[in-house]
Amino acid sequence: MKKSTLTLLAALTLASGVAQAETFQEVFNKHRAMYGKGHEFTYEGKTYQTYHPEEVEAMAEPSRDNAEALVASAEAKRQDAAAVGYEWRFTGRILKQAQEALAEERYQDAMDLAAQAKYQARMAIQQQAYAEENWHLAVPE
């Protein structure tokens, strides 16, 4: 190929990539992967932070009531994941550790562990939805 053809091809490829708008979730995931939790980023003129909803819940005051509520919420989400057949292996173990921390009155630990279990359950449900929608991509032609 000639140099001018390669340049034109590269320019068209770059232009098509630039023209595609990133979704909020894509921008969030990119910043979360690059900078970790708590990083600020801007999307469509608004500022956000790279916290998952469960991490925000775990930032509440570490009290018995808050820990019990988060553990119960995580258990409910785990049951939702199990109901669709996609419960992950370690979710139940982490939830058990959260319940043990709650019993030992280590409320912040209980909340952090419950948040982790709830996140895993939420991701398992998303995994099931993705598999349900895209199963045909795994079938050979």
KALIN-V848824 format. One record per residue. N is the residue number from 1. RES is the residue in one letter. NEAR is the number of other ideal C-beta (glycine too) atoms within 8 Angstrom. Layout:
BEGIN
n: {N:N}
res: {RES:RES}
near: {NEAR:NEAR}
END
This chain:
BEGIN
n: {1:2:3:4:5:6:7:8:9:10:11:12:13:14:15:16:17:18:19:20:21:22:23:24:25:26:27:28:29:30:31:32:33:34:35:36:37:38:39:40:41:42:43:44:45:46:47:48:49:50:51:52:53:54:55:56:57:58:59:60:61:62:63:64:65:66:67:68:69:70:71:72:73:74:75:76:77:78:79:80:81:82:83:84:85:86:87:88:89:90:91:92:93:94:95:96:97:98:99:100:101:102:103:104:105:106:107:108:109:110:111:112:113:114:115:116:117:118:119:120:121:122:123:124:125:126:127:128:129:130:131:132:133:134:135:136:137:138:139:140:141}
res: {M:K:K:S:T:L:T:L:L:A:A:L:T:L:A:S:G:V:A:Q:A:E:T:F:Q:E:V:F:N:K:H:R:A:M:Y:G:K:G:H:E:F:T:Y:E:G:K:T:Y:Q:T:Y:H:P:E:E:V:E:A:M:A:E:P:S:R:D:N:A:E:A:L:V:A:S:A:E:A:K:R:Q:D:A:A:A:V:G:Y:E:W:R:F:T:G:R:I:L:K:Q:A:Q:E:A:L:A:E:E:R:Y:Q:D:A:M:D:L:A:A:Q:A:K:Y:Q:A:R:M:A:I:Q:Q:Q:A:Y:A:E:E:N:W:H:L:A:V:P:E}
near: {5:5:6:6:8:9:8:8:9:8:8:8:8:8:8:8:7:6:6:6:4:6:6:7:6:8:11:12:8:9:11:11:5:6:6:6:9:7:11:8:11:8:9:5:4:6:6:9:9:13:9:8:6:12:11:8:12:12:6:9:4:8:8:8:6:12:15:9:8:16:14:8:11:16:9:8:13:15:8:10:17:9:6:8:6:11:10:10:4:7:14:9:8:12:15:8:9:16:10:8:13:14:6:6:6:8:13:8:9:15:16:9:13:16:15:10:16:15:11:13:16:11:9:13:13:8:9:12:8:8:9:7:6:8:8:5:5:5:6:2:2}
END
